[in-house]
Amino acid sequence: MNSDTEPLPSKPPQRSTLLQILGVGFGVAVTVGATVSGGILRSPAEVAMHLPSVWMFVGIWFLGALYAFVCSVSFAELSTMMPHSGGLYVFTHKALGDYAGFVVGWSDWLTSCGTVSASALLISDVAAGLLPVLHGKSVWMASALVLFFTLLQWSGIRTSSFVQGSTSLLKALALIIVAVAAFSVSREIVSSAPSLPDVAHVSLPLVAAVAPVQTSLWSLLMAIILALQIVIYMYDGYYGVVYFGEEVLNPARDIPRSMFASVWIAGIIYILLNVAFVYVLPVSRIASSDFIGGAVAKLTFGDSGDIVVRSLIILCELSTINAFYLFATRTLFAMSRDGLFSSRAVRVSKGGTPTVSLVMSMVVALLFLLTGSFEKALSVLTFAVVVNYALSFAAVFVLRRREPDTPRLYRAWGYPWTTGIALGVSMLFLIGSVASDTQHSLYAIGALALSYPAYLVTRKFFPQKH
């Protein structure tokens, strides 16, 4: 055939395939990176305000680890049944349809972007205590951190995986070393310290308002619920590996292993730290401390305590930024592939990074920082996060009933009881969120009501692919 009559070659399609190169090591690193945060250096004080008994104070951290494990078996079933990247969005979209997927996906993406902003700003505030020249420049330094991690992730999943593994390992080792070092503090040092100044004044996330502990059974039950709410918030992130389903080499084996190992690693770190705290200080003094991590570091490391605790927080939050940036890009990528966002966002670089999703996530994270709105946004989105969990657990029941013959490479241990417990506690937390933070809960409910018109607009501009 004459070359003049031959059709011109079509433009090669944009790459939209993620790299399947991740293993158990990455799964553990990204999950621990998302779960173990600098909040562990402050939140025990609030738990102690609710539970002044040593055994109850330590035991609630065991209970939190057990609850996270119970939840993880349901996520393991969903993620091995649907080994696709995108996290909670993938499960709810499959089980409950486009609108539920839209709500979960957008709220999850915005929450991940907001967490990136919050962690970057926390690093900036803490670093200013080490380098006075940074005072008053927190927002700009936080923005620089967001841009730095954008460039890092642009280079590809291999680089991001290496950074995640390194920062998560260093974070875990550093926290364990601090806990072990606390056991070297003599009782004479503790008893001779009439008051402990706060070593580092930093703003770490709080969950529930503190209420005086009463003696009645009902008050005790409420105290346990409020303390458990704080503890479970600290274990949040235990499902991190499910955002990378199609990038894991052997999802049937590696996703459950990564999740279960991460739950117990986080549990060991949290329990060890809290046992160290009660070894150094009585529960009553833990409860009265604005920043227990700083107080214990002061006793353990003396004048170097401030540097130690600030360095710990920075290390913790660097790992958190990288993990949640990865979550954000995968969520938006998955939504775009299903037609709930622009098809351009399915573009993937040779290094395995969803590039358009990364740029969009960067823009939102910077907007949160520059407008100073991420704290209010996260307060509202916290309610939506609990809704996302509840819908994900409901997806297990829906798919078991609707698709009983679909292969499940891992079946949730203890179903339906474990999944039912996870769903029931999520519902109780929704009630608790409304009771403890009614204003932001009402905002969240209003946003949920407005999500349907937004969904209809999205469907018009981004027709679904079949």
C-alpha positions as CSV (number, residue, x, y, z in Angstrom):
1,M,0.0,0.0,0.0
2,N,1.2,3.5,-0.8
3,S,2.5,5.3,2.2
4,D,0.3,8.3,1.2
5,T,-2.8,6.2,1.8
6,E,-1.7,4.6,5.0
7,P,-3.4,6.0,8.1
8,L,-1.2,8.1,10.3
9,P,-0.1,6.4,13.5
10,S,-2.2,7.4,16.4
11,K,-0.7,9.1,19.4
12,P,0.4,6.6,21.9
13,P,-1.9,6.5,24.9
14,Q,-0.8,8.1,28.2
15,R,0.5,5.6,30.6
16,S,-2.0,4.7,33.3
17,T,-0.5,1.7,34.9
18,L,1.1,1.7,38.4
19,L,4.3,-0.3,39.0
20,Q,3.8,-3.7,40.8
21,I,7.1,-3.7,42.7
22,L,6.1,-3.3,46.4
23,G,6.5,-5.9,49.1
24,V,5.9,-6.6,52.8
25,G,8.7,-4.2,53.8
26,F,7.1,-1.2,52.1
27,G,3.6,-2.2,53.4
28,V,4.9,-2.3,57.0
29,A,6.8,1.0,56.5
30,V,4.0,3.0,55.0
31,T,1.5,1.7,57.6
32,V,3.7,2.3,60.6
33,G,4.6,5.7,59.1
34,A,0.9,6.6,58.9
35,T,0.0,5.1,62.3
36,V,2.7,6.1,64.7
37,S,2.7,9.9,65.0
38,G,4.1,12.5,67.3
39,G,0.7,12.6,69.0
40,I,1.9,9.7,71.2
41,L,4.1,12.3,73.1
42,R,1.0,14.2,74.2
43,S,-2.2,12.1,74.0
44,P,-1.4,9.9,77.0
45,A,-2.0,12.9,79.3
46,E,-5.5,13.1,78.1
47,V,-6.0,9.3,78.5
48,A,-4.8,9.7,82.1
49,M,-7.3,12.4,82.8
50,H,-10.1,9.9,82.0
51,L,-8.5,6.8,83.5
52,P,-6.4,7.6,86.7
53,S,-5.8,3.9,87.4
54,V,-2.4,2.6,86.2
55,W,-3.8,-0.7,85.0
56,M,-6.7,0.9,83.1
57,F,-4.3,3.6,81.7
58,V,-2.0,0.9,80.3
59,G,-4.7,-1.6,79.5
60,I,-6.6,0.8,77.2
61,W,-3.6,0.8,74.8
62,F,-3.8,-3.0,74.7
63,L,-7.5,-2.7,73.9
64,G,-6.8,-0.1,71.2
65,A,-4.3,-2.5,69.5
66,L,-6.9,-5.4,69.7
67,Y,-9.5,-3.2,68.1
68,A,-7.2,-2.2,65.3
69,F,-6.5,-5.9,64.7
70,V,-10.2,-6.7,64.6
71,C,-10.7,-4.0,62.1
72,S,-7.7,-5.0,60.0
73,V,-9.1,-8.5,59.3
74,S,-12.0,-6.9,57.4
75,F,-9.8,-4.6,55.5
76,A,-7.6,-7.5,54.6
77,E,-10.5,-9.4,53.1
78,L,-11.6,-6.3,51.0
79,S,-8.1,-5.5,49.8
80,T,-7.3,-9.0,48.7
81,M,-10.7,-9.4,47.0
82,M,-10.1,-6.1,45.2
83,P,-6.3,-5.6,44.9
84,H,-6.6,-2.2,43.4
85,S,-4.8,1.0,44.6
86,G,-7.1,3.7,46.1
87,G,-7.8,2.6,49.6
88,L,-11.2,2.9,51.2
89,Y,-12.7,4.5,48.1
90,V,-12.2,1.2,46.1
91,F,-14.2,-0.8,48.6
92,T,-17.2,1.5,49.0
93,H,-17.4,2.2,45.3
94,K,-17.5,-1.5,44.5
95,A,-20.0,-2.4,47.2
96,L,-22.2,0.7,47.5
97,G,-22.0,2.4,44.1
98,D,-20.9,5.7,42.6
99,Y,-22.3,8.1,45.2
100,A,-20.9,6.4,48.2
101,G,-17.6,6.0,46.5
102,F,-17.7,9.7,45.6
103,V,-18.3,10.8,49.2
104,V,-15.6,8.4,50.7
105,G,-13.1,9.2,47.9
106,W,-13.3,13.0,48.1
107,S,-13.3,13.2,51.9
108,D,-10.4,10.7,52.1
109,W,-8.4,12.6,49.6
110,L,-9.0,16.0,51.3
111,T,-8.2,14.5,54.7
112,S,-4.9,13.1,53.4
113,C,-4.0,16.5,51.9
114,G,-5.0,18.2,55.2
115,T,-2.8,15.8,57.2
116,V,0.1,16.6,54.9
117,S,-0.4,20.3,55.6
118,A,-0.8,19.8,59.4
119,S,2.3,17.6,59.7
120,A,4.4,20.1,57.6
121,L,3.3,23.0,59.8
122,L,4.0,21.0,63.0
123,I,7.5,20.3,61.8
124,S,8.0,24.0,61.1
125,D,6.7,25.0,64.5
126,V,8.9,22.5,66.3
127,A,12.0,23.3,64.2
128,A,11.6,27.0,65.1
129,G,12.4,26.0,68.7
130,L,15.7,24.5,67.5
131,L,16.6,27.3,65.1
132,P,15.3,30.7,66.3
133,V,15.9,32.1,62.8
134,L,12.8,30.2,61.7
135,H,10.5,32.0,64.1
136,G,7.5,33.6,62.3
137,K,8.2,31.6,59.1
138,S,6.3,28.5,59.8
139,V,3.9,28.7,56.9
140,W,6.6,29.3,54.4
141,M,8.8,26.5,55.8
142,A,5.8,24.2,55.7
143,S,5.1,25.1,52.1
144,A,8.7,24.4,51.3
145,L,8.3,20.9,52.9
146,V,5.2,20.2,50.8
147,L,7.1,21.2,47.6
148,F,10.1,19.1,48.7
149,F,8.0,16.0,49.1
150,T,6.2,16.7,45.8
151,L,9.6,16.6,44.0
152,L,10.6,13.5,46.0
153,Q,7.4,11.6,45.0
154,W,7.7,12.9,41.4
155,S,10.9,10.9,41.1
156,G,9.0,7.7,41.5
157,I,7.7,5.0,43.9
158,R,11.1,3.5,44.4
159,T,12.4,6.7,45.9
160,S,9.2,7.2,47.9
161,S,9.4,3.6,49.2
162,F,13.1,4.1,50.3
163,V,12.3,7.3,52.1
164,Q,9.2,5.7,53.7
165,G,11.2,2.7,54.9
166,S,14.1,4.8,56.3
167,T,12.0,7.3,58.1
168,S,9.6,4.7,59.6
169,L,12.5,2.6,60.8
170,L,14.3,5.5,62.4
171,K,11.0,6.7,64.0
172,A,10.2,3.3,65.5
173,L,13.8,2.8,66.8
174,A,14.0,6.3,68.2
175,L,10.7,6.0,70.1
176,I,11.7,2.6,71.5
177,I,15.1,4.0,72.6
178,V,13.3,6.9,74.4
179,A,11.0,4.4,76.1
180,V,13.9,2.1,77.2
181,A,16.0,5.1,78.3
182,A,13.1,6.2,80.6
183,F,13.5,3.1,82.6
184,S,17.0,4.3,83.6
185,V,15.6,7.3,85.5
186,S,16.0,6.8,89.2
187,R,13.1,7.4,91.6
188,E,15.2,10.0,93.4
189,I,15.3,12.1,90.3
190,V,11.5,11.8,89.9
191,S,10.7,12.6,93.5
192,S,13.0,15.6,93.6
193,A,11.2,17.3,90.7
194,P,8.3,19.1,92.3
195,S,7.0,20.4,89.0
196,L,8.0,19.6,85.4
197,P,8.0,22.4,82.9
198,D,6.8,21.7,79.4
199,V,9.8,21.0,77.3
200,A,8.3,21.7,73.9
201,H,5.1,23.7,73.4
202,V,3.7,22.2,70.3
203,S,0.2,21.7,69.0
204,L,-0.5,18.1,68.6
205,P,-4.0,16.7,67.6
206,L,-6.5,16.3,70.4
207,V,-9.6,14.2,70.1
208,A,-12.0,14.6,72.9
209,A,-12.7,17.2,75.6
210,V,-11.6,16.2,79.1
211,A,-14.2,15.6,81.7
212,P,-13.8,15.1,85.4
213,V,-13.7,11.4,86.5
214,Q,-16.7,10.4,88.6
215,T,-17.2,7.4,90.7
216,S,-20.4,6.0,89.2
217,L,-20.5,3.1,86.9
218,W,-22.0,5.2,84.1
219,S,-19.2,7.8,84.5
220,L,-16.6,5.1,84.4
221,L,-18.1,3.7,81.2
222,M,-18.1,7.2,79.6
223,A,-14.5,7.7,80.8
224,I,-13.5,4.4,79.1
225,I,-15.3,5.4,75.9
226,L,-13.7,8.8,75.7
227,A,-10.2,7.4,76.5
228,L,-10.7,4.7,73.9
229,Q,-11.7,7.3,71.4
230,I,-8.3,9.0,71.9
231,V,-6.4,5.7,71.8
232,I,-8.1,4.4,68.6
233,Y,-7.4,7.8,67.0
234,M,-3.7,7.1,67.7
235,Y,-3.9,3.7,66.0
236,D,-5.6,5.2,63.0
237,G,-3.6,4.4,59.8
238,Y,-3.3,0.6,60.5
239,Y,-4.9,0.0,57.0
240,G,-2.3,2.1,55.1
241,V,-1.1,-0.7,52.8
242,V,-4.6,-1.0,51.2
243,Y,-4.0,2.1,49.2
244,F,-1.4,0.2,47.1
245,G,-3.3,-3.0,46.2
246,E,-2.2,-3.3,42.6
247,E,1.4,-2.2,43.3
248,V,2.0,-5.0,45.8
249,L,3.8,-8.0,44.3
250,N,1.7,-10.6,46.1
251,P,-1.4,-8.9,47.5
252,A,-3.0,-12.1,48.8
253,R,0.0,-12.7,51.1
254,D,1.7,-9.3,51.6
255,I,-1.3,-7.1,52.4
256,P,-2.6,-9.1,55.4
257,R,1.0,-9.6,56.6
258,S,1.8,-6.0,56.3
259,M,-1.3,-4.9,58.1
260,F,-1.2,-7.3,61.0
261,A,2.5,-6.8,61.6
262,S,2.0,-3.0,61.6
263,V,-0.8,-3.2,64.1
264,W,1.4,-5.1,66.6
265,I,4.5,-2.9,65.9
266,A,2.5,0.2,66.6
267,G,0.9,-1.6,69.7
268,I,4.3,-2.5,71.1
269,I,5.7,1.0,70.6
270,Y,2.6,2.7,72.2
271,I,2.4,0.2,75.1
272,L,6.1,0.4,75.8
273,L,6.1,4.2,75.8
274,N,3.1,4.4,78.1
275,V,4.5,1.8,80.5
276,A,7.7,4.0,80.5
277,F,5.6,7.0,81.3
278,V,3.9,5.5,84.3
279,Y,7.3,4.1,85.5
280,V,8.7,7.6,85.5
281,L,5.6,9.5,86.7
282,P,2.4,8.7,88.6
283,V,-0.7,8.8,86.5
284,S,-1.9,11.9,88.3
285,R,1.1,13.8,87.2
286,I,0.8,12.5,83.6
287,A,-2.7,13.8,83.6
288,S,-1.6,17.2,84.7
289,S,1.2,17.5,82.1
290,D,0.5,19.6,79.0
291,F,3.1,17.6,77.2
292,I,4.1,14.3,78.8
293,G,6.7,13.4,76.2
294,G,8.6,16.6,76.9
295,A,8.3,16.1,80.7
296,V,9.7,12.6,80.5
297,A,12.4,13.6,78.1
298,K,13.4,16.4,80.6
299,L,13.8,13.8,83.4
300,T,15.5,11.2,81.1
301,F,17.9,13.4,79.1
302,G,18.2,16.5,81.3
303,D,19.0,19.7,79.4
304,S,19.1,17.8,76.1
305,G,15.5,16.7,76.6
306,D,14.1,19.6,74.5
307,I,16.3,18.7,71.5
308,V,15.5,15.0,71.8
309,V,11.7,15.5,71.9
310,R,11.7,18.1,69.1
311,S,13.9,15.8,66.9
312,L,11.5,12.9,67.6
313,I,8.5,14.9,66.5
314,I,10.2,16.1,63.3
315,L,11.2,12.5,62.5
316,C,7.7,11.2,63.2
317,E,6.0,13.8,61.0
318,L,8.4,13.5,58.1
319,S,7.3,9.8,57.8
320,T,3.7,10.9,58.1
321,I,3.9,13.5,55.3
322,N,5.4,10.9,52.9
323,A,2.8,8.3,53.8
324,F,-0.3,10.5,53.5
325,Y,1.0,12.1,50.3
326,L,1.1,8.6,48.8
327,F,-2.4,7.9,50.0
328,A,-3.7,11.1,48.5
329,T,-2.3,10.4,45.0
330,R,-3.6,6.9,44.9
331,T,-7.1,7.9,46.0
332,L,-7.5,10.5,43.3
333,F,-6.0,8.2,40.7
334,A,-8.6,5.5,41.5
335,M,-11.5,8.0,41.4
336,S,-10.3,9.3,38.0
337,R,-10.0,5.8,36.6
338,D,-13.7,5.3,37.6
339,G,-14.8,8.5,36.0
340,L,-15.3,10.5,39.3
341,F,-12.6,13.0,38.3
342,S,-10.8,14.1,35.1
343,S,-9.4,11.2,33.1
344,R,-6.1,13.2,32.9
345,A,-5.5,12.2,36.5
346,V,-4.9,8.6,35.6
347,R,-1.5,9.5,34.0
348,V,1.4,7.7,35.6
349,S,5.1,8.5,35.2
350,K,7.7,5.9,34.3
351,G,8.6,5.9,37.9
352,G,5.1,4.8,38.9
353,T,3.8,8.2,40.2
354,P,0.3,9.4,39.3
355,T,1.6,12.8,38.2
356,V,-1.6,14.8,37.8
357,S,-3.0,13.4,41.1
358,L,0.3,14.5,42.7
359,V,0.0,18.0,41.4
360,M,-3.6,18.3,42.5
361,S,-2.7,17.0,46.0
362,M,0.1,19.5,46.2
363,V,-2.2,22.4,45.2
364,V,-4.8,21.5,47.9
365,A,-2.1,21.0,50.6
366,L,-0.7,24.4,49.8
367,L,-4.1,26.0,49.8
368,F,-4.8,24.6,53.2
369,L,-1.5,26.1,54.5
370,L,-1.7,29.5,52.9
371,T,-5.3,30.1,53.8
372,G,-4.9,28.7,57.3
373,S,-8.0,26.5,56.9
374,F,-6.7,23.0,57.4
375,E,-7.4,22.9,61.1
376,K,-11.1,23.7,60.6
377,A,-11.2,21.4,57.6
378,L,-9.7,18.5,59.5
379,S,-12.1,19.0,62.4
380,V,-15.0,18.7,60.0
381,L,-13.4,15.8,58.0
382,T,-12.7,13.8,61.2
383,F,-16.5,13.1,61.3
384,A,-16.4,12.1,57.6
385,V,-13.4,9.7,58.3
386,V,-15.5,7.8,60.8
387,V,-18.3,7.6,58.2
388,N,-15.8,6.2,55.7
389,Y,-14.8,3.4,58.2
390,A,-18.4,2.5,58.8
391,L,-19.1,2.3,55.1
392,S,-16.0,0.2,54.5
393,F,-17.1,-2.3,57.2
394,A,-20.6,-2.3,55.7
395,A,-19.1,-3.2,52.4
396,V,-17.9,-6.5,53.8
397,F,-21.5,-7.5,54.7
398,V,-22.8,-6.2,51.3
399,L,-20.3,-8.1,49.2
400,R,-20.6,-11.3,51.2
401,R,-24.3,-11.3,50.6
402,R,-24.2,-10.0,47.0
403,E,-21.1,-11.9,45.7
404,P,-20.8,-15.0,47.8
405,D,-18.9,-16.9,45.1
406,T,-16.4,-14.2,44.3
407,P,-12.9,-15.5,45.2
408,R,-11.6,-14.1,48.5
409,L,-7.9,-14.8,48.9
410,Y,-8.2,-13.8,52.6
411,R,-11.5,-14.2,54.5
412,A,-12.0,-12.1,57.6
413,W,-11.3,-14.1,60.7
414,G,-14.3,-14.2,63.0
415,Y,-16.8,-12.9,60.5
416,P,-19.5,-11.7,61.1
417,W,-18.6,-10.9,64.7
418,T,-15.3,-9.1,64.0
419,T,-16.7,-7.0,61.2
420,G,-19.9,-6.4,63.3
421,I,-17.8,-5.2,66.2
422,A,-15.8,-2.9,63.9
423,L,-19.0,-1.5,62.4
424,G,-20.7,-1.1,65.8
425,V,-17.8,0.8,67.3
426,S,-17.7,3.1,64.3
427,M,-21.3,3.9,64.8
428,L,-20.7,4.6,68.5
429,F,-17.8,6.9,67.6
430,L,-20.1,8.8,65.3
431,I,-22.5,9.3,68.2
432,G,-19.5,10.3,70.4
433,S,-18.3,12.8,67.7
434,V,-21.6,14.5,67.6
435,A,-21.8,14.6,71.4
436,S,-18.2,15.9,72.0
437,D,-18.0,18.3,69.0
438,T,-21.5,19.1,67.9
439,Q,-20.6,22.2,65.9
440,H,-18.1,20.6,63.6
441,S,-20.3,17.5,63.4
442,L,-23.2,19.6,62.1
443,Y,-20.9,21.2,59.6
444,A,-19.9,17.7,58.4
445,I,-23.5,16.6,58.1
446,G,-24.2,19.8,56.1
447,A,-21.3,19.0,53.8
448,L,-22.6,15.5,53.4
449,A,-26.0,16.9,52.4
450,L,-24.3,19.2,49.8
451,S,-22.2,16.3,48.5
452,Y,-25.1,15.0,46.4
453,P,-25.4,18.1,44.2
454,A,-21.6,18.1,43.9
455,Y,-21.8,14.5,42.8
456,L,-24.4,15.3,40.1
457,V,-22.1,18.0,38.8
458,T,-19.2,15.7,38.7
459,R,-21.2,13.1,36.8
460,K,-22.0,15.7,34.2
461,F,-18.5,16.8,33.6
462,F,-16.8,13.5,34.0
463,P,-19.0,10.8,32.4
464,Q,-18.4,7.4,33.8
465,K,-16.5,4.8,31.8
466,H,-18.0,1.4,31.1
